[in-house]
Amino acid sequence: MIYSRITGTGSYLPEKILTNKDLEKMVDTTDEWIFERTGIRERHVVETESASDLAEHAARRALEMAGKRPEDVDLIIVGTSTPDLVFPSTACLLQSKLGIRNGAAAFDVNAACAGFVFALSIADKFVRTGTSKCALVVGAEAMSKIMNWEDRGTCILFGDGAGAMVIEASDEPGILSTHVHADGAYDQLLNVNGGISRDLDVLQRDGPQLQMRGNEVFKVAVNTLGRIVDETLEANGMTKADVNWLVPHQANIRIIQATAKKLDMSMDHVVVTVETHGNTSSASVPLALDTAVRDGRIKRGEIILLEAFGGGFTWGSALVKF
């Protein structure tokens, strides 16, 4: 029996920090208003870096922790909604930056904020079937590039960054299960205003801008994440008490608290980085996990529930024995 196991984690945040006080000068808002509703104090934003640049830093740190060289990697999957280019994929650009010339498969997954969990689920299947022995899975986002900086309902929420994992074949269970879902009927609640084959004139006129109906997204997200907690535990024959850590998508402190409540879990066992990272979309789960691994909170052998919800709508979870 082949299992897949996380052997390394890494993350990276761009140097520039945009605080709530900075946003007070840009839109009609206050630090108090933002923090009370979202739990966010600041976020990192790129200046000259692209998603593949962020991904490279995170990937190298994950490889270092795993004790792997870039040439050991035989699969690269990048979850991103803000790719450098339409093509080549950000994964191919990352492959080049890492100097990997062994023909490893490399491709992107766009599932919005759930992109990393989707990418992790795919990598898990590749490893379990023996197709891959050492996969690099990355979530990388330059969300500031699609912000409308005059819309206080969205520009206060998002930040930039990247997180990565090295997934290797193992004879002991690591990734216990993954669960991914989507419902495209909600496409109008959270989207970007234009694309290459649709509304290109809008895109050319205004630039790409994220649009969200926040209250409606919040309601669906809380209900959906509650259901996927039940689904994940049932699939593994576990109870809430078996989970040591919740590593949620860092969208909003209220959504995080609602999911923790569903698990009957103290916030002391929930990894929260939203205060200093904001919502980094597909990067948020691996960023949060790497933070808690490196500061010593999460230890080998513990059971971790990863979960995320994003535009599409898309949602997913992974139960991991770290």
C-alpha positions, 0 to 999 in steps of 0.5 A, spaced: 500 500 500 502 506 497 501 512 502 502 520 501 506 524 506 507 531 507 515 531 508 516 539 508 513 545 508 515 552 506 512 559 505 513 566 503 510 573 504 512 579 500 516 585 504 511 590 503 506 591 508 499 594 507 496 596 514 489 598 516 491 605 517 494 605 510 487 603 507 484 609 512 488 613 507 485 610 501 478 608 502 472 610 507 474 605 512 477 605 519 482 600 522 477 598 528 471 597 523 476 592 519 478 588 525 472 588 528 469 585 522 474 581 519 480 580 524 485 583 519 490 588 521 495 588 515 497 584 509 503 583 505 502 586 497 507 585 492 511 591 488 515 587 482 514 580 484 509 575 480 506 569 483 511 564 480 516 569 484 512 568 490 512 560 489 519 559 488 521 562 495 516 558 498 518 552 494 525 552 496 524 552 503 519 546 503 524 542 499 530 544 504 525 542 510 524 535 506 531 534 505 530 534 497 533 537 491 529 540 486 531 535 481 528 530 485 521 533 484 517 529 479 510 533 479 509 540 480 502 543 481 500 550 483 494 553 485 493 560 483 487 565 481 493 570 479 497 566 474 503 570 471 500 569 464 495 565 461 500 560 459 505 558 460 502 555 467 505 558 473 507 551 475 511 551 468 515 558 470 516 555 477 519 549 474 524 553 470 526 557 476 527 551 480 532 549 474 528 542 474 529 539 467 527 532 468 520 532 464 516 532 471 509 534 469 507 541 471 500 545 471 496 550 475 489 549 478 484 554 479 479 553 484 480 560 487 481 560 495 480 552 495 485 552 489 491 549 494 486 543 497 484 541 490 492 541 488 493 537 494 488 532 493 490 531 485 498 530 488 495 525 493 492 521 487 498 521 483 502 519 489 498 513 491 497 510 484 505 510 484 505 515 478 509 520 482 514 519 488 515 526 490 510 532 488 511 539 490 504 543 491 504 550 491 499 555 493 501 562 490 497 569 489 498 576 487 491 578 489 493 585 490 493 585 482 486 584 482 483 589 487 479 595 486 482 599 491 476 604 491 471 598 493 472 598 501 468 591 501 474 587 498 480 591 498 481 590 505 480 583 505 486 580 501 493 579 501 499 576 497 503 570 499 505 563 497 505 556 501 508 550 499 508 542 501 513 537 499 509 530 498 512 524 498 510 516 497 510 513 504 509 506 507 505 509 513 499 513 512 500 521 512 494 524 508 488 520 510 483 523 505 481 529 501 474 531 499 473 537 494 467 539 491 464 545 487 457 548 485 457 553 479 450 556 480 453 561 485 458 564 480 455 571 481 457 572 488 464 572 487 468 573 481 473 577 477 469 582 472 472 579 465 476 574 462 480 572 455 474 569 452 468 573 455 467 581 457 474 582 454 472 589 453 471 590 461 478 587 462 481 592 458 478 598 460 478 597 468 483 592 469 481 585 472 477 587 479 475 582 484 467 582 485 464 579 491 457 580 495 460 579 502 454 577 506 451 572 501 458 569 501 459 568 508 452 565 509 454 559 504 461 558 506 459 557 514 454 552 512 458 549 507 464 548 511 460 545 517 458 540 512 465 538 509 467 537 517 462 532 518 464 528 511 471 528 512 470 525 519 465 520 517 470 518 511 475 516 516 471 513 522 473 519 526 470 524 531 471 531 533 475 529 539 480 526 534 483 532 531 488 536 534 489 542 529 484 546 525 488 549 519 483 553 516 482 558 510 484 565 512 478 568 509 475 572 515 475 570 523 468 569 524 468 564 519 474 561 522 470 561 529 464 558 526 468 552 523 472 551 530 465 551 533 462 546 529 468 541 531 467 543 538 475 546 538 478 551 542 481 557 538 487 555 542 488 549 537 486 553 531 491 556 526 490 563 525 494 568 521 489 572 518 490 578 522 497 579 519 496 575 512 489 577 510 486 573 505 491 570 501 486 565 497 489 559 495 496 560 499 492 561 505 492 554 508 499 552 506 502 559 509 498 557 515 500 550 516 508 552 515 507 558 520 505 553 525 510 547 523 516 552 524 513 555 530 513 548 533 505 548 535 504 542 530 508 536 531 509 530 527 504 524 528 498 529 530 491 529 526 490 536 522 484 538 518 485 543 512 479 546 509 478 552 504 472 555 501 472 559 494 469 562 488 466 558 484 463 556 489 469 551 490 470 548 497 475 542 500 478 539 505 484 534 507 485 530 513 492 529 515 496 525 520 502 530 520 
